[in-house]
Amino acid sequence: MSRYLLIWILLAGMLVGSVSGKNQDQVDLGSYQWKNRLLILFAPSEKDLSYQSLKEQLQRRTQEVQTRDLLAFHVFETGDGRLAQLPLNKGQVLFLRKQFSIKPGQRMAILIGKDGEVKLRRELPVDLSEIFSVIDAMPMRQQEMREWAK
């Protein structure tokens, strides 16, 4: 458990630096490249049922999320957005919505690989098992699993 706590503390420090950069209305997704896979969830609000379903799956399967180096952005039209537990301001929310061409009312899950490329773009609802399958088929993830098995 202490290993996961140390990893979480290190990630939290990196997240603060990349979310709160010089331009407060941008999010530097490039700062996660080669370190993390990103799951960006877009929904009208945090109360959206299709969003809630995926959020609950993420909460139930936290160890599997961590072993895949997966970080989740939660981006809403109304209410506060966040990266993990760190808040995103309105400008950052608008920046992400524009960057990924998310229309008002649209519910979307976007998976970005460690290489910075979009690997999955799917309307919500989507099952976390499908997202994990996409991740587990990635060559870099295959290599990670082989290294863990040694």
N, C-alpha and C positions, 0 to 999 in steps of 0.2 A: 504493500500500500504506500509506503513512503516514496517509492520510485515514482508512482503516479502523482503524488502530491508535489514532488520536485518538478516533474514535467509540467504540471498545471501552473505552478508558480512562474516558471520560465516562460511558458506560453502567455500568461497574463501580462508579463512585462513587455513581450513583443507586441501583443495586441494593443496595449495602451499607446505604444509608440507609433503603430501603423494606422490606428484609427484617428488619433489626434495629431495629425501632421501640421505643417505650416499652413496649408489651405484647409480650414476647418470644414469645407463643404465637399471635400473629396475623400475617397477611400483608396488607399494604395494597395490594390489587390496584388500587385507585383511583389510586395514585401513578403507574401506567403509562398511565393514560387519556390519549389524544391523542398519546402518544409511541410506544407499542409495541403490537403484537399479541401475545397470549400463547397459547402452546400448553401446556396442562397435561396431562401424561401420568401416569396412575394405573396401577400394576401391583402384584401381590403382592410382587415383588422385582425387583431389577435383572437377575436371571438369566432372567426371563420371556422366552420366545422371541418373542412378539408385540411386546413392548416393545423387545427387542433389534433387531428388524427396523427399526422406525421410528427408533430411536436411530442406527443405522448410516446410514440415509438422511439424517438430519439432519447427520451428520458428513461425508458425501460431498458434500453440497450446501450448504456453509456460506455461500458467497457469495450464493446465492439466498435463503437464510434471512435474511441480513443486509439485502439490498436490500428485503425485505418487512418490515423492522423487527420481526422475530419473535423472541421470547424463549421459551425452553422451561423449564418447571418439570418436575422428575422426582420423582414422589411415590410412595413405596413403603410397603407395610405393614411389611416387615422391611428393615432396612438404612437407610442414610442417604439422605434426600431432598436435592434441591438445586435452585437456580435458576441456570441456566448452570453455573458452577463453584462458586457460593457455597452453603454447607451450609444446610439447613433443619433446625431442631430438631424433636423429636417432637411438641411442642405445635403447631408450625406445620403439620406434616404432618396431624395430627388436625383442625386448623382447616380446612384445604383439603378434606379428605375429607368433613367435615361440611357445609361450605358448598356442595359440589357433589353431596351425597347419594350418595357412593360406598360401596357395600356391600363387606364383606370378600370378597376374591378377585376383585373386579371389575377388568377391564382397560378403561380408557377414555381417549380423547383428547378434550379440550375446547379449542376454539379461541375465543378472546375477541378481538373487534375493538378497534380503537383507541377506539371509542365506549364500551367497557366492556360491551358486550352479547355474550352467547354466540351465536356464529355457526355452530358445528358441535359436535355431541356424538355421538361414534361409538365403539362398542365396538372395541377392538383385536382383530385387526390392521386397520390402515388404512394406505393408501399415501400418502406425502408429496405425490405429484402431485395427489391428491384435495384435500388441505389447501391446496396452492398454488392450485388452481382456484377454491376457495371464496374465498380471499383476493383473487385477481386479478379476481373478479367484483364485489368490493365497490366502491361509488362512490368512496370515499376512495383506494383503491388505483389505480383508473382515473385519478384526478386526478394521483396521484404519478407514474404511468407517463407521462402526457402532459407533466408538468413535466420529467421526466428526458430526454424525447425532444427538448426544445427546445435 
